[in-house]
Amino acid sequence: MAKVHFLREGISVEVPPNTTIRQAASKVRILLYTGVFRFINCHGLGFCGECRVRVVKGWENLSLPTAQEKQFKRPSKERHKGVRGIYEDEFERLPCQARVQGEVEVLTRLREEWQ
C-alpha cells in the first residue's frame, strides 16, 4: 500500500499503488479546489491546474510528471498565479496526474496562500 499525508488537513490515507493524489483526497473527502474552482475545473483531466499540491516529502515516491503536467512548467520569470503556467516552485504537482508509489506528504489548496 501507498500512503498520502495531507498536512494542511492533518489526514493520512492508505491507497493502492498507482492511485492518484486526487483519488486519495477524494477517498477521505479532502477538497483540492478553492473558490469558484470548486465548481469550474477540469475534473481530473490535467487541463486547469487548479488542484495542484506542493510535495513536502516523498517526491521520489511519485510517478514522473506527465505531459499534461509539463505544460504547466514555466521558467521562473514567466510564472504567474493565473490558470496555465501556475507552478510557483519545482515541488508542485497536479494531484490528478501524480500517481503514488510509496509514502508522500503534500500541502493542498495552494491558491489560499496567495489570497
Residue pairs with C-beta under 8 A, 6 or more apart in sequence:
1 14
1 15
1 16
1 17
2 14
2 15
2 16
2 17
2 19
2 61
2 100
2 101
2 102
2 103
2 104
3 12
3 13
3 14
3 15
3 100
3 102
3 103
3 104
4 12
4 13
4 15
4 21
4 24
4 25
4 100
4 103
4 104
4 105
4 106
5 11
5 12
5 57
5 103
5 104
5 105
5 106
6 12
6 13
6 25
6 28
6 30
6 106
6 108
7 56
7 105
7 106
7 107
8 107
8 108
8 109
9 30
9 108
11 28
11 30
13 24
13 27
13 28
15 23
15 24
15 27
15 100
17 99
17 100
17 101
17 102
18 63
18 99
18 100
18 101
19 99
19 100
20 44
20 95
20 96
20 97
20 98
20 99
20 100
21 53
21 62
21 93
21 95
21 96
21 98
21 100
21 104
21 106
22 32
22 44
22 51
22 95
22 96
24 95
24 100
25 31
25 32
25 95
25 108
30 108
31 38
31 108
31 109
32 50
32 51
32 53
32 95
32 108
32 109
33 41
33 50
33 51
33 109
34 50
34 109
34 111
34 112
35 111
37 48
37 50
37 111
41 48
41 50
41 51
42 48
42 50
42 96
44 51
44 96
45 68
45 96
46 66
46 68
46 69
46 94
46 96
46 97
47 68
48 83
49 72
49 83
49 84
49 86
49 87
49 94
50 83
50 111
51 94
51 95
51 96
52 72
52 86
52 87
52 92
52 93
52 94
52 95
52 110
53 92
53 93
53 95
53 98
53 106
53 107
53 108
53 110
54 89
54 91
54 92
54 106
54 107
54 110
55 62
55 91
55 92
55 93
55 98
55 104
55 105
55 106
56 91
56 105
56 106
56 107
57 103
57 104
57 105
58 102
58 103
58 104
58 105
59 91
59 104
60 102
61 100
61 101
61 102
61 103
61 104
62 93
62 98
62 99
62 100
62 101
62 104
63 97
63 98
63 99
63 101
65 73
65 93
65 97
65 98
66 94
66 97
68 94
68 97
69 93
69 94
69 97
69 98
71 84
72 84
72 85
72 86
72 87
72 94
73 87
74 85
74 87
78 85
79 85
79 86
79 87
79 88
80 86
81 88
81 111
81 114
88 110
92 110
95 106
95 108
